[in-house]
Amino acid sequence: MLRRLAHALTIALPAWLATPAVAEPPARVVSMNVCTDQLAMLVARPGQLHSVSWLAADPATSVLAGETDGLVLNHGLAEEIFLMRPELVIAGTYTTRTTVALLERLGIPVAAFPPATSLDDIRANIVRMGALLENERRSAALVAAFDAERAALAARPASGRTLALYHANSYTSGAGTLADAVVAASGLRHLGAEMGYSGTVKLPLEVLIAADPDLVAGEDGAAGQPARAHDAMRHPAYRALADGGRGIAIDSRRWTCGAPFTLEAARRLADDAEAAGDE
């Protein structure tokens, strides 16, 4: 009996006395989506983020394009991501799905982020990124600044003026979109939502002109770009509306991805609407 007990203790004691392994934050992180790129760039510890998508370095797409030095750019291909030996891959729920499926089959952890469609989504995604990268102190600071800016916007008197968003190929945004949340935060009324649109839909130019919004917002420089996608923005009827004191240029990069800088888009809208009202 004593011999059996001694044998059991001989086996068990090393396990009891062993120091529990402490999980380390993921040290080699790869992002494959321009929106997760920017969230990760804002939250990651120095040296933790290894690679971001090539769009992160495109100044026409990414707010943080000037901060990608030292990061490897990827094109979302399974082969290139696998060879980077990532400890964690971050992706969007609707992009690079084939790559995500292959990486998961190979046992590589992948965290997918859905597109933000509200300010609450942005806040939740910042918190989640902080947890994934185990840098909660940084994400908490970003959230605190985000909440303060949101409160400051809410404290401003609402303009009550109607704003029409007009994008390339005559698209507009309706209810249930991040653009709708940005317009609401700015204190303006969103024409697309008030017309009953949901998501991103076509808005014929004649319908826009007939709606006679107080303000119309298009992309920066769109009217001068030689692209068929902006034909409607060069039409005399649109130019008469936009150039007649009702046009506001928007930086579409701050609207495409939900991040702390999205509130800057709302603040600029509020400022531009106020300035337009003073003219």
BELGIKA-V700233 format. One record per helix or strand of 2 or more residues. SS is the DSSP state (~ for helix, > for strand). FROM is the first residue (numbers start at 1). LEN is the number of residues. If there is no record, write none. Layout:
BEGIN
SS_FROM_LEN + SS_FROM_LEN
END
This chain:
BEGIN
~_2_16 + >_29_3 + ~_34_10 + >_49_5 + ~_54_4 + ~_65_3 + >_72_3 + ~_78_6 + >_88_5 + ~_97_9 + >_110_4 + ~_119_14 + ~_136_20 + >_162_4 + ~_168_3 + >_171_3 + ~_178_9 + >_189_2 + ~_191_4 + >_200_3 + ~_205_7 + >_215_5 + ~_222_3 + ~_228_7 + ~_236_11 + >_247_4 + ~_253_4 + ~_262_17
END
